[in-house]
Amino acid sequence: MCISARNQLNVEISEVRTGAVNSLIAGKLAGGEVLKATVTVDSEKSLDLKVGKQAIFLFKASSVIVSKNNHIKLSATNQIKGVVSEIKDGAVNAEVIIDANGSKISAVITKESVNGMELKVGDDVTAIIKATQIIVGIK
């Protein structure tokens, strides 16, 4: 199946916390970073999500917030540090590619934000993704 979500990260499930309605699924990237996704308990069970299982975490580039010099405490669970490896400018928006220890995270943000943060290739940044924005898939 082909899908439009640019971010399709392979993970190994490292933790499953089942709640009354939702479950928290933690997945470890190849570089060791951990991303967390919130799914329904029904989805956890139907996908048979277990520690050690391989999965794919999917999320749209527009769901990624980019922060430079982040000194603010945020409620978002997923705050992955990386380096800007590419910036593709558009008329209104820009696509920022972040290398997070070998995993590529794509973010679409306004060109105004790129200019305001003075983002450039090589900058240290943080990709912020809410756990509820991640879809979990199994191959």
C-alpha positions as CSV (number, residue, x, y, z in Angstrom):
1,M,0.0,0.0,0.0
2,C,1.2,3.5,-0.9
3,I,0.3,6.4,1.4
4,S,0.9,10.1,1.4
5,A,2.3,10.4,4.9
6,R,6.0,11.3,4.4
7,N,7.0,10.0,7.9
8,Q,7.1,6.3,7.9
9,L,9.5,5.2,10.6
10,N,10.5,1.6,11.4
11,V,10.5,0.9,15.1
12,E,10.8,-2.0,17.5
13,I,8.1,-1.8,20.1
14,S,9.8,-1.3,23.5
15,E,6.7,-0.8,25.7
16,V,3.0,-1.3,25.7
17,R,0.8,0.3,28.4
18,T,-2.8,-0.6,28.2
19,G,-5.4,1.7,29.7
20,A,-9.1,1.6,29.9
21,V,-9.7,3.2,26.5
22,N,-6.3,3.9,25.0
23,S,-2.9,2.3,25.0
24,L,0.5,3.9,24.9
25,I,2.9,2.2,22.4
26,A,6.6,3.1,22.6
27,G,8.8,2.3,19.7
28,K,12.5,2.5,19.4
29,L,14.1,3.9,16.3
30,A,17.3,2.4,14.9
31,G,19.4,5.2,16.5
32,G,17.9,4.5,19.9
33,E,15.4,7.4,20.1
34,V,12.0,6.5,21.4
35,L,8.7,7.7,19.9
36,K,5.3,7.1,21.6
37,A,2.0,6.6,20.0
38,T,-1.5,6.6,21.5
39,V,-3.9,4.1,20.0
40,T,-7.2,2.6,21.1
41,V,-7.1,-0.6,23.1
42,D,-9.0,-2.3,20.3
43,S,-6.3,-1.3,17.9
44,E,-3.6,-2.6,20.2
45,K,-5.3,-5.9,20.5
46,S,-6.2,-6.3,16.7
47,L,-2.6,-5.5,15.7
48,D,-1.3,-7.8,18.5
49,L,1.2,-5.1,19.6
50,K,3.8,-6.6,21.9
51,V,7.3,-5.7,23.1
52,G,9.9,-6.7,20.6
53,K,7.5,-6.6,17.6
54,Q,8.5,-4.6,14.5
55,A,6.1,-1.8,13.6
56,I,5.8,1.4,11.5
57,F,5.0,4.7,13.0
58,L,3.3,7.0,10.4
59,F,2.6,10.7,10.7
60,K,2.1,13.6,8.3
61,A,4.8,16.2,7.8
62,S,2.3,18.9,8.8
63,S,2.0,17.2,12.2
64,V,5.6,18.0,13.1
65,I,6.5,21.1,15.0
66,V,10.1,22.3,14.6
67,S,11.9,24.0,17.5
68,K,15.3,25.6,17.5
69,N,16.9,26.4,20.9
70,N,14.0,24.8,22.7
71,H,14.0,26.0,26.3
72,I,10.3,25.6,26.9
73,K,8.7,22.7,28.8
74,L,6.1,21.1,26.6
75,S,3.4,18.5,27.2
76,A,4.2,16.8,23.9
77,T,5.7,13.4,24.7
78,N,7.8,13.1,21.5
79,Q,10.6,15.6,21.3
80,I,13.3,14.1,19.0
81,K,16.6,16.0,18.6
82,G,18.2,16.1,15.2
83,V,20.0,18.2,12.7
84,V,18.5,20.0,9.7
85,S,19.8,18.1,6.6
86,E,17.7,19.8,3.9
87,I,15.3,22.7,3.4
88,K,13.0,22.8,0.4
89,D,11.5,26.2,0.0
90,G,8.1,26.8,-1.5
91,A,6.1,29.9,-2.1
92,V,4.2,29.7,1.3
93,N,5.6,26.6,3.1
94,A,8.9,24.8,3.4
95,E,9.7,21.2,3.9
96,V,12.4,20.7,6.6
97,I,14.2,17.4,6.7
98,I,15.6,16.5,10.1
99,D,18.2,13.8,10.5
100,A,17.5,12.2,13.9
101,N,20.4,9.8,14.3
102,G,19.8,8.2,10.9
103,S,16.0,8.4,10.9
104,K,14.6,11.1,8.6
105,I,11.7,13.2,9.9
106,S,10.0,15.5,7.4
107,A,8.2,18.7,8.7
108,V,6.2,21.1,6.6
109,I,6.2,24.6,8.2
110,T,5.6,28.1,6.9
111,K,8.4,29.8,5.0
112,E,7.9,32.6,7.5
113,S,8.8,30.3,10.3
114,V,11.9,29.1,8.5
115,N,13.0,32.7,8.1
116,G,11.9,33.8,11.6
117,M,14.0,31.0,13.2
118,E,16.8,31.6,10.7
119,L,16.8,27.8,10.0
120,K,19.6,26.5,7.9
121,V,21.2,23.1,7.0
122,G,23.3,22.0,10.0
123,D,21.2,23.6,12.7
124,D,20.3,21.5,15.8
125,V,16.6,21.3,16.1
126,T,13.9,19.3,17.9
127,A,11.0,17.6,16.1
128,I,7.9,17.7,18.2
129,I,5.1,15.2,17.5
130,K,2.0,14.6,19.7
131,A,1.5,10.9,20.4
132,T,-2.0,11.1,19.2
133,Q,-0.8,12.1,15.7
134,I,1.1,8.8,15.2
135,I,-0.6,5.9,13.4
136,V,0.8,2.5,14.1
137,G,1.1,-0.1,11.4
138,I,2.4,-3.7,11.2
139,K,4.0,-5.2,8.1
